Amino acid sequence: MNELTDRGKAFHAAIAGFIGNKLKKAPRGEDGNYAAASKTECEAWLFNAVKNIGNASVATHPIRITHSSIKGATSIYAEPSQLTPREELGTHSVAGEFSTDFAIGNSPQVPACQLLQQRGPDGASLASWLAAGDSDLAAALDSSAGDDGFIAETLAKALKPENGAISSGLAKQVYWLAGDEPQDNSHYHLLQPMFSSTLEDALHGPISRATDAYFNARGTQKKRATYADHATYPGIVRRNIGGANPQNVSPLNSVRHGNNYLLSSLPPPAWKPRGGVNLLKIDSVFDEKRGALNGFGGMRELLRTLADFLKQSPDPTMETRTRRETIEQAVGAELAMFGVAIHGNYAAGWTRDDTCSLPLCEQLWLDPDRTELPERHDPQHPHWQELDREFNDAYERGDWADEVAGRFGRWVNQQLRNRSDKLIALGEAEMRHFARQAILDVAWPIPLQRRAKAGVA
């Protein structure tokens, strides 16, 4: 057997380290990994894994993730870079080195597939190097198992995608009418939605790190939540695939412990300024009964989250402060989005309507483009020109933003009081804090517009 190159030795070390962790070989190092497996242990483990690999094949969309009881149906392997780019998020969105999964029929096939998913000394997976016919990796496998190419050749067969197209009644098929005759079966095209394990793996790491606290805090129907960071990934669902045996579905699903995240696919909050809330017939958007803000977007849920968190009287630690500020910033961002929604749905100058009874500061906030319109000159309404000048002068002074902030702070404070008697002690300092979060710390569009306008001159 030929002597291994330095690169081959690095591959051998990676293989022995992986097997050592699988065997949980003592002692365990400070990095949490177990000791590397010996040559005898590597040989026994590799031959056993290869013996059980059977007809496993590389896949990005394993069919058993759609339904774990599917047998004999075809999975799909599609490299992200070879897919047609689209605006929607999909497998094509995964950039650079991507994780491959495997189509398997039973859990004994998993160990060998997981070995192929390990990263080598170059950072790429062993599967990618084996598919490229890397001689150093093949030699490392030979050295680890004491064979003459059998291990490398057998593992390489698993890197060939499945051929053909065999479906299953459990594959959630959809028959799409592609012709003109719905009575004719030949006019239908069969669609088979497939779950992208490769895309899920790219999303899983960052989402799982950000949402562990979210799910622990959100609680269950029986256990009321204490707090939650709804701002990071709102409306997320964690779906377990494979139940107590995620390894029966696919190797990557086993690595994820069966946890797969579903991001919210709901449409944006419906905003109907004329068909629903009419801003021309209310005294303030912060009105307790007829105000438009409480029902906008995720405002109500965010306020409930903030109230639930504050009711617990959390210890005054940096973690408490960080979580509180995160939720407060989300509340302020929702207020900013409310202003953006009004700007986009109402024509400039809508506050000139005689039925608009909003306070001047709210008019300036929600109708800033009115300042770009020419002043009105109407002999029958001589006061219109004066009103337009007063509006423009007030906008240029800019103190309306602080007034809106104060109104918002008092409104938030009242919303919290309405949700809990324990929060009734919040005072003026709290209101100023909420106002500062909404106006100063959030990407607030109106002051930016005001500064831009002044800079043009």
Buried (B, 14 or more C-beta within 10 A) or exposed (E): EEEBEEBBBBBBBBBBBBBBBBBEBEEEEEEEEBBBBBEEBBBBBBBEBBEBBBEBBBBBBBBBBBBBEBEEBBBBBBEBEEBEEEEEEBBBBBEEEBBBBBBBBEBBBBBBBBBBBBEBBEEEBBBBBBBEEBBBBBBBBBBBBBBEEBBBBBBBEBBEBBEEEEBBEBBBBEEEEEEEEEEEEEBBEEEBEBBBBBBBBBBBEEBBEEBEBBBEBBBEEEEEBBBBBBBBBBEBEBEEBBEEEBBBBBBBBBBBEBBBBEEEEEEEEEBEBEEEBEBBEBEBBBBEEEBBBBEBBBBBBBBBBBBBBBBEEBEEEEEBEEBBEEBBBBBBBBBBBBBEBBBEEBEBBBBBEEEBBBBBBBBBBBBBEBBEBEEBEEEEEEEBEEBBEEBBEBBEEBEBBEBBBBBBBBBBBBBBBBBEEBBEEBEEEBBEBBBBBBBEBBEBBBEEBBEEBEEEE
